[in-house]
Amino acid sequence: MKVILLQGIKKIGKKHDIKEVTKGYARNFLIPRGLAVVATNEELKKTEELEELEIQQAEEELTKYQSLADQVDGLEIEIKTKVNEEGKLFGAITAEQVSDKLKEKGYKVKKEQIKLKEPLKELGDYNLDIEFPQSLEAKIKLSVIAEEK
């Protein structure tokens, strides 16, 4: 029986693949769980349209993130924070704070995209990597400076 996979399944195939499987496997496992549909002409046509739509969406997403990565790359930002007499920060600078600062400047960067090995606990300049979907990357320079009293 020919089926169209609705998602990738190990050892069978990728999403939208047309595969020949046994009738029992298709009727008792794949179809009831929503993993596949019977490969009719109508379903084949729907699958082609879905593939084209997904390709178009992926291209639009790539363009969007490429534009954002180009805008953010090389950007320099400052975060002012409270420090004690020895110059130690009262709190650490996290990816969320960096993300918020970028949002203030008009760039929508999620905290998960900012690669910090650990929160920053000292004043100074830091080079941070930002990873976007589609394997795009940007680098920004972050300056952590003392807030004036």
Secondary structure, DSSP 8 states (H G I E B T S, - for coil): -EEEESS-BTTTB-TT-EEE--HHHIIIIITTTTSEEE--HHHHHHHHHHHHHHHHHHHHHHHHHHHHHHHHTT-EEEEEE-B-TTSEEEEEE-HHHHHHHHHHTT----GGGEE-SS-EEESEEEEEEEEEGGGEEEEEEEEEEE---
